[in-house]
Amino acid sequence: MKTITSLFVLLSVSIFLISCCKSSCEKNQENEQLVKQYFELFNAHKWKELSELYIENAEFKDPSLGTGIVKQSQQDFIKKYSELNQIFPDLKDEIKQIYVSGEKNVIVEFVSTGTAPDNSKFELPICTIFTIEKGKITKDFTYYDNFDETK
């Protein structure tokens, strides 16, 4: 009887762990898919659709916005990237690696490229940590070498 009880407990715990892992794995896949969609929309310069992947007042950490955390509305986001796109009409990001971290975070290494009106080109390695909750980006913490912009 002890053996049957032990097997039942072991089976119950195994099913519970598998279901938790499956739920967590599905969430991770959804978050990774959202980030891939982000980059597809970015490269298509669909700023409005891209902004809708964020909550209304998401938190951003970006050297172009200063040193702290800045809340931006979807309209702020659209304005920023529309203006950037005016300067660099061929603006494009190429994903190098995606790392899923826990149930809420996706880290992306990518290279941003573009050409200015004077035909000068840039290539900028960037790393962004996206925090995703309930299917929306709540935080976008972006890191890159901003040294040239601070001169």
Disulfide bonds with the S-S distance in Angstrom:
none
